[in-house]
Amino acid sequence: MDIFEKLLKHMGPIGEHSNRAHGYFAFPKLEGEIGPRMNFRGNEKIVWSLNNYLGLANHPEVRATDAKAAADYGLASPMGARMMSGNTNYHEKLEKELSDYMGKEDTTLLNYGYQGIMSSIDAICNRRDVIVYDAECHASIIDGLRLHQGHRYVFKHNDIDDLEKQLKRAEELSKTNGGGILVITEGVFGMAGDQGKLKEIAALKDKYEFRFLVDDAHGFGTMGKTGAGTGEEQGVQDKIDLVFNTFAKSGASIGAFISGDKAIINYLRYNSRSQIFAKSIPLPLVIGHLKRVELMRKHPEMKAKLWENVNKLQKGLRDRGFDIGQTNSPVTPIYLQGDIPEATAMCLDLRENYNIFCSIVVYPVIPKGQIIYRLIPTAAHGDEDIELTLEAFTQTKAKLDKKEYKVAEIPMV
Ligand SMILES: Cc1ncc(COP(=O)(O)O)c(C=O)c1O
């Protein structure tokens, strides 16, 4: 049998809608400078789907630094993996700056967040170890678990009683096998916006022996007094053994890093397969990251402005009766009920007639009958953006409630 045959029969859960969705709901093209207003199919939209939390993507100093570094070094430099020929003083300087920011002894850069966290998990754990992880962890963590040849136990999302149950099982097994335990959760869950219960999990270290890895992709730059993340926010940064962050969100770039104790980070530096067998981050990105970290630390007003907008948007939605769940971060979900055609018809109305561009999540990512719109407020949004959006959602939700979006199938766009 041709191995490709099955791929042609079934495009996968999202791909099966591709003929109707492509270019609009899937793979849309937002054009113009990154910001709260961008062009989509030739018309200006208010954009709520970019993780440009601090508005750094278009910060003049960021743009100037990125451009100069690209002109000075080109995208090739340095060539090769860090370990072989791709190390520079700038890479090491950035690692030092990040360690200082994170309050950790050392940091190693990861050329992509996704592969970086997978490899970190892979490098830390052997077949005798047990991983205990939150059920709603990001796909990159789940793929890291797939590489793990030992046992793994999942705990119900943010459920500390269930975590304890799983820790007891893990403790027994690791004793028998002579391995250790790694607990993994996230600082801020990127769909629902609720924080991981880092404080409660860290407190369990008094009762159980485990190491604690936190993926703080959405917390970096947005949470904590200095923006160091959710560990800082909850006062337990020192109890987190390894904190993973990406530049792909607040950092408005690409690349990631993991911070922790010197000896452990050095181990990861020498043993993370996605880093030792892959090209290092190009210098323009590294130099650009140094500028971003400098701005994050020197200008707390960017984070203050982000939170001003977060509070306005979330309060506005709650006051208007919207269910935005348990978010306690900038990530702002709006929970509604409807089938997939209704959800897409509403999204189409929001985009075409109200000029609101935001992400929409439906089955199979979430259970059938649910719709989640996910809004990402940033420091760059203005009051008018928020007001227009609140009004647009109020009007379209009324139409949804009146079944005005009931259509037989996903509208053709
Ligand atoms: C929680 C979380 N972890 C890891 C990643 C992967 O990071 P990157 O985009 O830098 O590969 C993401 C990105 O979407 C994320 O949201």
The ligand as a Gaussian input file, in Angstrom:
#p B3LYP/6-31G(d) Opt

LIG

0 1
 C        3.278000      27.308000      26.105000
 C        4.176000      27.284000      24.893000
 N        5.306000      26.573000      24.929000
 C        6.137000      26.512000      23.859000
 C        5.843000      27.176000      22.698000
 C        6.763000      27.050000      21.515000
 O        7.566000      28.192000      21.407000
 P        8.121000      28.724000      20.004000
 O        7.003000      29.404000      19.298000
 O        9.225000      29.643000      20.435000
 O        8.641000      27.551000      19.235000
 C        4.687000      27.946000      22.629000
 C        4.394000      28.682000      21.382000
 O        3.336000      28.814000      20.889000
 C        3.822000      27.993000      23.759000
 O        2.680000      28.707000      23.718000

